[in-house]
């Protein structure tokens, strides 16, 4: 985790090797340091992304930038789930102006 140029706290959500929703939810929970009670479903992900109280402490005052890396394999393996994930990201950003979610187009390394 680090800071982006706009001052938002940056979190990398690396989906390398993820091929299903459960894997995406596990990676999101780890990357965002979500509480144990995180429900690992689409609604819970949307709620967590738009709920500043569960964001990393450094992001609460500055905003949060989630950079989704190596997502292409997941998108190919589960295209409908990937569409839903993108809808969740868009919805959370609409609800929370301090949140930005971007898709990295290149490799993470």
C-alpha positions, 0 to 999 in steps of 0.5 A: 500500500502507498499513496497516489499522486492525488493523495489517495491511499493506494491499495493493490488488488492483485487478481493473478491466478484468481479464477472464481468469485471466492478467490476475488473475495479472498484477495479483496479481503486481504488487500483491503484488510477487511474485518473477519465478518466481511461476507464475501459476496457482491453486496458485502464488497460494495458495502465495504468499498463504500464504508470508510469505517472499514477502510485502511486507517491511512485512507480514511482522511485522504481517500482510497485508490484501489488498483486492480492488477492482473485481472484479465485471467479472471475476466476470461475465466468468469466473464459474467462474474467479472461484469458483476465485479465491475458493476460493484466497483462502479456502484461503490465509486458512485456512492463514495467520491473519495474512492477510485478503482482503476484497472491496470492494463499491464503486468504488475511486475 
